[in-house]
Amino acid sequence: MAEIDLDELIENLLQCRRCGICRNAVYEERGFDGVCPVWKNSPGFETSFMRGRIQVALALLEGVLEKTPENSEALFSCTLCGNCTEICAAEFNPADCLEEVRAVLNDIPNDVRDAIAEKIIQFDNPYEKNRSLKREWIKEVGFEIPTSGEVLYFTGCTAGMKLPTVVISAARILKAANIEFAVLEEEPCCGSVMLRTGKTDEARLNAQRVVSAIQKSGAKKVIVTCAGCLKTLREDFPKLGLEIPEVLHITEILQETAACKKLKLKPVTKRLKVTYHDPCHLSRAMGVYDAPREVIMSIPNIEFVEMETSRETAMCCGAGGGLRSYDPELAKKIAADRVMSAHEVGAEIIATACPFCESNLRLGAEQINSSIRVADIVDLIAERLM
Amino acid sequence: MAIDKKIAKEFENAVGAEYVSTRPDVLLTYSQTASMAVEPVIPSAVIRPANAKEVSQILKLANKHRIPVTPRSGGSSLQGEAIPKPGGIVVDLLRLGGITLYENLRSVTVGAGVTYGELDKFLAKHGLFLPVYPESSLVCTVAGNVAVNGAGVGSSLYGCTGEMVLGLEVVLPDGTIIQTGSEANPNSPGPFIRYAFGPDLTGLFIGSLGSFGIITKVSVKTFKRMKYFDYNMYGFDTVELAEQFLIEIKQNDINGLFTSIYSGEVLDLFMDMLSEELGFPPFEHAERTVSMTIGRVREDMLESDAKLAREICERLGGRVLNVREMPQQEWEGRFWNFVRASYIHGWHWRTLYHHQTPTNSHKSVDIIMDAMDKYRFLGHTAGFQSGHSSMNLYPHLYFDPQDKDEEEKVVKAHQEIAKALFKSGAVPFKLAEFWKDAIEDMDEYMDFLKHIKNSIDPNNIMNPGVLGGI
């Protein structure tokens, strides 16, 4: 990431004329049914959506507000989902600016932010788990996976350590598609959360390690199942001046295999209504909208339904931008709200393409005692492999 | 400074602790609205009630403790209407939701927190609309727009927002909750007529800027959603001919749903800024160009209106430009394009919304252009028909928010413009802060307003100073 020019950042923040369109705009023609998930699921003061966040940011940067953890809460109680950017009529990117503000103001104490960064530095993951666990799941797939090769599956911390079904499913699908792939011996964290929360220096050092590990593996192509890893590797690393091979989300690979029916899939026994939650880092950030949908629809006997908000205007699951660590209860509440949207369209499964979204949506479903199944697309596909 | 803790506790008891904030960061964000070049004022507390009963409790407490109250909903007002008072509280009304449709009465009631976007989505499902769309429809609430006496796309045919109102639920400064219009009768089946039970008490609160109480519910008319539209532009070589065209459109009952008039320079500016983004083709405009969307619920009526509009234009010596993209974008993109046009240039801006007669509308253009020349500001003004025989003009002056001298200059220029506009016969929608020094020779009117204010709000807690300085 290039050095942040403070004058330019302030000039950008001043592009906000406080119109407030980023709060709860309902704009049917463009698919907006609300904008900010935090505003919607919190007591709803101005500090809970982007207009207020920008005012707080400017006040902190200009010394009008004292730099205290409490005064900087508005900067961190945001998922950086980018729905505000999607609707903003002004000439700047509010979500990107807020991320930069976090970096510029990272001298303001924030225990949660610092603890995550420290864990990543110490353990190579934010979950304080042994780094070798990221290959532990391989025992269950029934075939060998090398540690080097032209195609590298970068598993990510959440799938690799918390949701092993995702990595197992991904591995089985790649195998079924005749794609030979490797998984790193000791995969570092991509450092997405460091970047999102303003720990830029630490993220830069971490990124160098990630790139070095990928290079050593001989990879010419990197496949990810995590939307956060995708954005970080594909978009942020080049901004940090790092060269990285082509990075693809697995749904982008599967889009091709689905189109040419390369994978033979068993139909579901009874017609199943499935909806899809767009992970913000895959959709708004990287523009991947059609691939996941086409992959889901390639499963015979699936009835695909969209939620009230989808694609560019989809409401966030609440996990991103460091919010799940910063305010877990709020993150869960937002997830529950998203799960409710799936219920409203009668979905039996809410599919997604990001383990971080998946795990938060599950927590949200639990919170409202929902029996809906939350699943990664790769799980749905792997279950139907012949 | 944050409010006294004991008083804050009383407010917490009224609405719940999580909906009262005295945090410095929260207070800061309520010190301003979308009004630009206005000095922010930090309130002492922000309170977010859920219903009229809670609003009532808040106002009773505010009265007891003599605390100034600033009602606020979308926070999108542009002329300093919702800037708090020192030591005052802000009552944020966005939690007051709810939409009730009375299909047979052709009306709908909305809570003070309901935005135009939300209502439009709801009404569209029933084939209906509230046909006045302020520029800030995605942000502002219907109640807020009633309180500021707004207008917007659709006003050319249906008039200002106030014309749509059938009744209001209002919490008076002493906490009394009243209902106006037909719903004042507790046995009424719903909102069906505004002019009931004597004088038009509803009208007292329209454009009152929250000075007489807090509107908690609004009942408005609904109309069948139009399906048939004719989009066209009409060019005239003189201002007079263009203005005559506007008058004849009205005199012939042509359903100009949105009828705007642009001077050549302003059209050039808009085309430069927006033509590529919105897909406007280049076209040869005139000294004054009228952009009109005619709307009808039946196709035969539309054809008749469109034909007559063309005939009037040609009879007056104008040219039918046969350019549909711009009026079409004005109507179909009514939720978005006006907001975009206000921000695409990157400047901050300040505006002085007002009405003129069609034959006076060029005076507003001349006044703003003179001020732009004098102060060397960029800016623009254009206008649209806003009712029976009025034009809504919106002169914007652009400035750089990081240049404090320029910001001061824009305020000074606005004071001069407001005075000149008033003398030209213009009327502001509301007696907002920006206009208070421009009003002259209306002493009796202002005294009467003060008298009403004193009677309703003897402790002057409700948005003091905002309504014409009262």
HADDOCK unambig.tbl for C-alpha pairs under 7 A between the chains (distance, minus, plus):
assign (segid A and resid 15 and name CA) (segid B and resid 346 and name CA) 6.37 0.50 0.50
assign (segid A and resid 17 and name CA) (segid B and resid 34 and name CA) 6.05 0.50 0.50
assign (segid A and resid 17 and name CA) (segid B and resid 348 and name CA) 6.71 0.50 0.50
assign (segid A and resid 18 and name CA) (segid B and resid 33 and name CA) 6.45 0.50 0.50
assign (segid A and resid 18 and name CA) (segid B and resid 34 and name CA) 4.77 0.50 0.50
assign (segid A and resid 19 and name CA) (segid B and resid 34 and name CA) 5.26 0.50 0.50
assign (segid A and resid 19 and name CA) (segid B and resid 76 and name CA) 5.34 0.50 0.50
assign (segid A and resid 20 and name CA) (segid B and resid 76 and name CA) 6.63 0.50 0.50
assign (segid A and resid 20 and name CA) (segid B and resid 139 and name CA) 6.01 0.50 0.50
assign (segid A and resid 21 and name CA) (segid B and resid 138 and name CA) 6.17 0.50 0.50
assign (segid A and resid 21 and name CA) (segid B and resid 139 and name CA) 5.29 0.50 0.50
assign (segid A and resid 25 and name CA) (segid B and resid 117 and name CA) 6.59 0.50 0.50
assign (segid A and resid 25 and name CA) (segid B and resid 138 and name CA) 4.85 0.50 0.50
assign (segid A and resid 25 and name CA) (segid B and resid 139 and name CA) 6.03 0.50 0.50
assign (segid A and resid 26 and name CA) (segid B and resid 117 and name CA) 4.86 0.50 0.50
assign (segid A and resid 26 and name CA) (segid B and resid 118 and name CA) 5.23 0.50 0.50
assign (segid A and resid 26 and name CA) (segid B and resid 138 and name CA) 6.26 0.50 0.50
assign (segid A and resid 27 and name CA) (segid B and resid 117 and name CA) 5.71 0.50 0.50
assign (segid A and resid 27 and name CA) (segid B and resid 138 and name CA) 6.78 0.50 0.50
assign (segid A and resid 28 and name CA) (segid B and resid 121 and name CA) 6.24 0.50 0.50
assign (segid A and resid 43 and name CA) (segid B and resid 18 and name CA) 6.43 0.50 0.50
assign (segid A and resid 43 and name CA) (segid B and resid 19 and name CA) 6.17 0.50 0.50
assign (segid A and resid 45 and name CA) (segid B and resid 26 and name CA) 6.90 0.50 0.50
assign (segid A and resid 46 and name CA) (segid B and resid 26 and name CA) 6.62 0.50 0.50
assign (segid A and resid 46 and name CA) (segid B and resid 29 and name CA) 5.99 0.50 0.50
assign (segid A and resid 47 and name CA) (segid B and resid 26 and name CA) 5.82 0.50 0.50
assign (segid A and resid 47 and name CA) (segid B and resid 29 and name CA) 6.62 0.50 0.50
assign (segid A and resid 52 and name CA) (segid B and resid 29 and name CA) 5.38 0.50 0.50
assign (segid A and resid 55 and name CA) (segid B and resid 29 and name CA) 6.24 0.50 0.50
assign (segid A and resid 56 and name CA) (segid B and resid 25 and name CA) 6.34 0.50 0.50
assign (segid A and resid 71 and name CA) (segid B and resid 25 and name CA) 5.44 0.50 0.50
assign (segid A and resid 89 and name CA) (segid B and resid 339 and name CA) 6.47 0.50 0.50
assign (segid A and resid 89 and name CA) (segid B and resid 340 and name CA) 4.94 0.50 0.50
assign (segid A and resid 89 and name CA) (segid B and resid 343 and name CA) 6.21 0.50 0.50
assign (segid A and resid 90 and name CA) (segid B and resid 340 and name CA) 6.96 0.50 0.50
assign (segid A and resid 90 and name CA) (segid B and resid 343 and name CA) 5.00 0.50 0.50
assign (segid A and resid 90 and name CA) (segid B and resid 344 and name CA) 6.02 0.50 0.50
assign (segid A and resid 91 and name CA) (segid B and resid 344 and name CA) 6.28 0.50 0.50
assign (segid A and resid 91 and name CA) (segid B and resid 346 and name CA) 6.47 0.50 0.50
